[in-house]
Amino acid sequence: MQVVTADGRRALSFDGVRFPVPAGISDEAALVLGAHGVTAWHLLRTCAHLEPGETVVVHDAAGPVGVLAVQLAVSFGAGRVVATARTQAQRRVALRLGADVAVTADPDGLTERLVEHGPVDVVLDAQGGEVFERSLAALAPFGRIVCYGEPPAVDPVRLLGGSRAVVGFRLDDCADRPGMVASALSELMGLTAAGRLRPCESSR
């Protein structure tokens, strides 16, 4: 992925397909949107089918996908955004980016911290393992966990109670579907140009 210029116009080249980069959006921001932004967008829009008013948990809110997912969840009308991060400084940044609650990512007691402020409808998880297990225990009926990193081992029988779902996502699977990249980038670029999304924000 790279930003290229032809005839005075910049474009983000994604697997050979070019997407225009509006004036006012830096090359760095365009690259972040093309990788981490498209991922965060599809986690919420395509995989979780986030509905207005739902509660979203963003694990690793200090990560490159997490900082964008927090902001997008707010823009998409989430009722509450719960962020998890390792350090207090990272949690403060998550709150500044729009999270309503920021808690420690320590698996011990994680389920209780996630449900303390109400039912959990959507979880974005790249960690798997104990974090996934604690998140599944916190998930409300008809809730969805979207996994985009470490794949979890889950018994489908456990999902029947509460009619819950586990969905996987890999950005590579969009390579043969330029429309999926275009739809995401169109909204991401628009939000960035309007000042409602800060793609280069870092909480590391």
Disulfide bonds with the S-S distance in Angstrom:
none
